[in-house]
Amino acid sequence: MVTTLRSIARAAVFLPAVVSLLAARAEAAEVAIPSAARQVEVHGFVSPGAILTTKNNWLARSKKGSFEFTEVGLNFTVPLTERLRTGVQLFARDLGPFDNYTPRADWFYLDYRFDDWFGLRAGRVKIPFGLYNDSSDIDAARVPVLLPQSLYSVTNRDFLLAQTGAEVYGRVRGPGVGAFEYRIYAGTIFVDPATQSTSRLAVSSIEVPYVVGQRLLWETPLEGLRVGGSLQAIRLDMTSVVAPGTPGVPAGPLAIGVPGVLWVGSAEYVYRDLLLAAEYSRWTVRLDPPLPTVKSRVVSERAYVMGAYHVTSWLAPGLYYSLYFPDVDLRAGREHVQHDIAATLRFDVNAHWIVKAEAHYMGGTALLSERLNGDRPLSTLEPSWGVFLLKTTAHF
């Protein structure tokens, strides 16, 4: 499977050229949209928030409360012809030690759709992983402040939201069987070495030779029910310096590859104002070459169940339970598990303004950062703790 995915990744280098060639051949068969008739869609959001934790620091220096929980974005999409579209989103955020309002192009693309069943995209394209990864940047699209962090970690957003490469996609409907939506992609991602460094490991560079994957969603004949699966293969080549005294790893320079295979099974049911969703995922990563005293293959387990209900047009409560095991072979100990029970109230003040309040009960410390907690080992942090989030979003 990984060999096949690597072949797809190499072929992806030529996909942008294929898009251009096919678009050129089809140009005579389609109608270009006159400049005066083009309608540029402009959307944006400003989303400040605050986070407070009862015992451990999470995402930011949160034990005393933190306002380093803010996002802002502006995106543009425009049809160039009947089949060709382009778009870009500019984004900045402040999340504890991450980003500090550094602006960037969050995503951008050229999209050529031949028909409903087949289209091509090239650029920095959102990654379709699970039900919500490709919509995780849209706060107005969901009830929770934070999606279940076992699958949709905000600390991984910078490099897991989108990949730079190409994608084929489509939607096929059959009589009596519902519809199937597929997306297949290949490219690379950028990972900031600073975000992966710890007190014991100073990462100087990270290269990603490939990220390839697919998502298939089946919209079943039962209205509102869709199920699917996602698969991704990725490789990180890291160069780092290991600090003396790091358990199991010799001190000094270290160059190592980290290939991984990630999959998730998904189900969602929407009935009128009710949403129910559940996902189960396993991520397998290896060390290449293996280190003599470090486990060379680790499988993590991630799952959640979630529900939300729009009581009125302006009030929607939500609830989820999320579970995370960093290593399925090590389930004992606070540092090897994270239970997360979250409850949310979403208030739609008007069509462009949302206010959300959210509380979490956390059991375990597997999601925490040692750097944010005085470089203390996760096994010494408080096993039971609470999180309170307040967020408001204005969007247009």
N, C-alpha and C positions, 0 to 999 in steps of 0.2 A: 504493500500500500504506500509506504513512504517513498519507495523508488518511483512508483507511478506519479506521485505528487511532485517529486523533484523534476520529472520530465515535463509535467505541466508547467512548473515554474520556469524552466528554460524556454518553453514555447511561448510563455507570456511576454517575453522580450519583444516578440514580433507582433503581438496583438494590436498595439497602437497603430502600426503601419497598416495592418489588415483593415482596421476601422477606417482609416483615411482612404484606402483603396476602394473599399466597398461603398463608402459614402460618395466618392467621386463618380463611380459607375452608376449609382442610383440617383445622382443629382438631376439627370434629365427626366427622370420619372416622377419626381416630386416637385412640389411648388415651394419656392423660397418665400418666406414671410417678409413682406416689405418692411423697411425700417420703421415707417410711421405706424404700422399696425402691430409691431412687437410690443408685448406687455411684459415689462420686467417686473418679476415678483420680488418684492423686498420684504423680508421678515427679520425681526430682531427680538432680543430679550435682555433684560437687566434683572439679575437674580441675586440680591444680597441675602446673607443668612448669618446665623450664629449657632454655635455648638457649645454645650456644657456637659461634662462628664463628672460622675460622682467620685471616682477614685483614680482610674488610669487615664493617661493622655491618649487620645485617639484622633487621628487625622490632623490635629493641631495641638497646641498647648492648651488643652481644653478643660483641665481641672478647675481653673479659675474663670473659665468662659473665654471664648474666642470669637471674633468677628472675621477671622480669616477663612471664610466659607462663602465666597462670592464668585459669580460667573457673569460674563457679558458676551453677547454674540450678535453678529449681523451677517445675514446671508442674502445672496442674490441668485435668482435663476431666470433664464431667458430662453425662449424658443428661437433658434436660428433658422430652422426650416420646419416643415411639418413633422419630420422625424428626428431632427437633431436638436439637442438641448445642451446647455452648459450651465454651470453653477459653481458658487464658491461661498464658503463661510469663514468669516474672520472671528476669532475667539480669543478671550483672555480670561484668566481666573486667578484667584488667590485661595489656596487650600493648604493652610499650615506652611510646611517647608516647600511646597510645590508651586512653581510658576511665578508667583508674585507679579501677576498682571503682565507677563511677557506676551505680547500679541503674536499670533501666528495664523496661518491658513489652516483651519481645522480640517476642511475637506474641499476638494474641487474636482470637477469631472467634465468630460465630454460624453454625452449619452446619445447613441444612435439606435433607434428602435425600428427594426424591420417590420415586426408584427407583434401581436401580444405574446406569441410563443417564443420570440427570439429577439434579444437586443444585446448591445455591447456597450460597456463603459470603460473609460480609461482615465487615469489621473490618481488622485488620492481619494479612494472610494471607501465608503463605510463598510465595515466587516459584518456580514450577516452571521452572527453566532448566537444561538439561542433565540428566544422570542424578542428580546428587547435591546440587544447590544447596539443595533443600528439606529435605535431611537433614544438611546440613553442620554443624548445631549438635549432632549426636548422635555423640559420640566413640565410643561403644560399638558403633555401627552399621558401623564400617569398621576396616580394618587399619591404614592409615597414620596417623601423627600429623597431618600436613598433607596434605590433598587436593592434587592437582596445581595449583600456584599460577598457572599460565598461565590457567586458567579459574576457579578457586575461591579467589581471593586473600583471605586473612584480613584484610588491611587494608581491604577493601571490604565486609566482613561487615555492618557496622552499617547500611548502606543498600541492600545487594543481597539480604539474606536474605528480607525481607518488604516488601510494599507495602500501603499503607492504601487500601482500596477494596473491590472485590467480585470474585467469581470464579464462573464456572459450570464444572461438571466432571461427568464420568461415565465409565462403562466399559461397552463393548458387546462381546458375544461372538457370533461367528458360526460355524456348523458348518463345520469343516474349515479355517478361516482364522485361528484363534486369537482374540485379543481386542484391542480398541483402547481405550486410555485417553486422554481428552482433558481439558485444562484451559485455559480462556480467562479472562484477568483484565484489569482496568483500574483505575487509581487514581493514587496519587502516592507518593513516598518522601521521607524527610527526610535531608538531607545536612548535616552539621556543617561550616560554612565553615572552621573551624580545621584540619580534617583535609586540606583541599585547598590550604591556603596553603603557599607556599615562600619561600625567601629573596628571590626576585625578584618574587613575586606575592602580595600580601596580599588574600585573598578576604574580603569583608565580609558577603556574603549570597549564598545560592543558593536559588532557587525551582525546583520541578519541576512544570511545568504538567500533565504526564501521563507515565505509564509504562503501556504496554499490551503484551500479548503472548499467546502460546499455546505449549503443548507437546503434541505428539501422540506417544504411544508405542504401538508394535505388539508385542504378545506373540505371537510367531510360533508356528506349529504345532510347531516344534522346541522341545521343553521346555527351558526355561532361557535361550532366546535372545530378546532384545527389542532392537528398533531404533527410532529416532525422531528427531524434529527439534524444535527450539525456535526461536522468533522473538520478538524484543522491540524495541519502539520507545520511545525516551525523549527528553525534552528538558530541559536544564538552562539556566536563565537566571541568569547570574552577574554580580555587581557586585564590582569589585576595584580595587586601586591597584597600578600597575606601577612597580617601582623603576627609577630612572635607570640606563642602561647595559644594560638587558635587550635581548638581540639580537632585532631584527626587530619590536619593539613599542614605540610611543612611551610615554614616562613619563607617569604621571598616572592619573586615573580611567578606568576601562574598564568598559563594560556590554556584554555579549555573550551570545548564545544558542548553545548547543551541542546540536543535535539529533543523535541517534545511532540506528543500526539494528544490532542484535546477533543473530546466529544461530549455532546449533551443531547438528551432526549427531552422533548418539550410537549406540553399539552395546555391548551387554553380554551375556555368556554365563556362566551359572552351571551347573556340572555337579558335583553332590555337594559336595565341599569346595573346589572350584576356582572362582575368579572371574577372568574376563578382561574388560577394558573398554577402549574407545578412543573418543575424541571429537576432532572437528575444528571450529574456530570462527573466524569473522571478525567483527570489530566495526568499523563505519564511523561516524566522527564528523565533523561539519562545523562551521565557524564561521559564525555568522549575526549581523551581516554579516561578510564576509571582511575580514581585515586585509591591507594591501598587501604586506607583506614576510614573511608567515607562511603556511605551507601551509594552505589552507582546507578540505581534505578528506584525512583520514588513515584508512587501513585497517590494523588490526592483525591478526596471525595467531596462533592459539593451538591447540595440539594436545597429546595425550598418549596413551600406551599404558600399561596397568597390569595387573598380575596379583597374585593373593593365593591362598594355599592353607592350609587348616587341617590341619596335619600330625596333630595330636591335639586333644582338646577344650581343651587349655590352651596350645597353641603354634600361631601362624600367622605365617609370614614373608610379606612383600610386597615388590614391586619395581615402580617405574614410571620412565618417561622422559617429561619434559615439555619442550615447546619454545614459546618466545614471541618474536615479532618485533613491537615496538611500531609499526613502519611497514614494510609489505611492500615499499616502494620503497627502503628503506634497510636492507640486510642486512649490510653490512660495518662492522666496528668493534665493540668490546666493549660499547659503550653501546646498540647496536641489536639485541642478541640475548641470550637467556637459555636455556642448556641446563641441565637439572636432572635428575640421575640419583639416585634415592632408594631406599634399602633399609631395610626395617622388620622388627623382631621384636616381635610382640604376645604377651604372656603373660597368660592369664586365670587369675589366682590362685584365684578362686572365682567364683560367679555374680554377684557385685556389685563385684569389684575387678579392674582391668586395669592392667598396666604395659606401656609401649611404649618401645622404644629405636629411634632412627632416625638415619641418616647420609645426607647429600647431598653429591654432587660438583657444583659449580656452574661453568659456563663462560659468562662474560659478566656484565654488570652491569645489565641492563635492568630487573631487579626491585628494584634498590636505591633507597634514598632519599638524596638529597644532604644533607638536613637531619640525618640520623643519621650522616653521614660528613663532618662539619665543613664543609658547604656546598661540598665539592669536586665538580667536574663528574664525571659518571659515566664519562667517557672517561679519567679519570686514576686511577680505582680499580683494584684488582688484578683481572685478567681471570679467574683461576682461584682458587677458594677452596672451603672446606669448611664444612659445617654439621652440628652434632650436637645432637639433641633427646632429651630424656628427659621422659616424661609419665606420670602415674598418674591414674586416674579411678576414683572410687567412685560407683556409681549404684544407684538403686532404682526 
